[in-house]
Amino acid sequence: LSISGDERRLQQLIANLLENSLRYTDRGGVVQLRADRHEGGVRIVVEDSAPGVPLDKLEKLFERFYRVEGSRNRASGGSGLGLAICRNIVEAHEGRIQAQASPFGGLRIVIDLPGIDA
């Protein structure tokens, strides 16, 4: 199974997700990336350990300039554009992106991209 897409943008997507997780995960925490076949496409999951994001804030994470107040809002934090850019890249590839609570206590980002038959 393969996906069709802009290699540079897909690299930017993964880099943004990993940078976000590394920035907002407490020292000694866990960041995990995996990709699997899922419903005729590819599912990419990036999840990290604490701190988490309040459940009522998860959908807002993909809005431009949105920053969660509290424990995930680090002094070294970014502009609030990273996850909005990720959403734009995923949608340009006809995919879907969701934010969920991670079983590790932090944030879980799930991306579904359509596959093509090789």
Secondary structure by P-SEA (a helix, b strand, c coil): ccccccaaaaaaaaaaaaaaaaacccccbbbbbbccccccbbbbbbbbcccccccccccccccccccccccccccccccccaaaaaaaaaaaacbbbbbbbbcccbbbbbbbbbbbcc
